[in-house]
Amino acid sequence: VQLVESGGGSVQAGGSLRLSCEPSESFDRIYTTGWFRQAPGKDREAVAAITSAATTTYYADFVKGRFTISQEYAKNTVYLQMNNLSSEDTAMYYCAADFRGDFSAEWSATRRYNHWGQGTQVTVS
């Protein structure tokens, strides 16, 4: 299983970026898809997640109102629209997928996800 992220880059504060995550497996096999980020010297933290039926979305408090997670079945892609970016959003962003349905773990827990992408860098200056 592969998760391919794209859409990262450099942007000025206040700008926007849209990240994409395309899994090599159909959404039908994925329970939850999440976005995490990790800045240098910091722990990996959860940003947002969406269930496969797109019935539920989750957001970290620090991105509420600025980021939106969505998915497009026709393209088998999950998006993270990021608006009003600040330097604090600078990090490597990772897509993660839960193929096991491990609902014993919170959406924000890394152990819930058993497949990870390689990451895409977001730099805000």
Buried (B, 14 or more C-beta within 10 A) or exposed (E): EEBBBBBBEEBEEEBEBBBBBBBEBEBEEBBBBBBBBBBEEEEBBBBBBBBBEBEEBBBBEEBEEBBBBBBEEEEBBBBBBBBEBEEEBBBBBBBBBBBBEBEEBEBBEBEBBEBBBEBBEBBBE
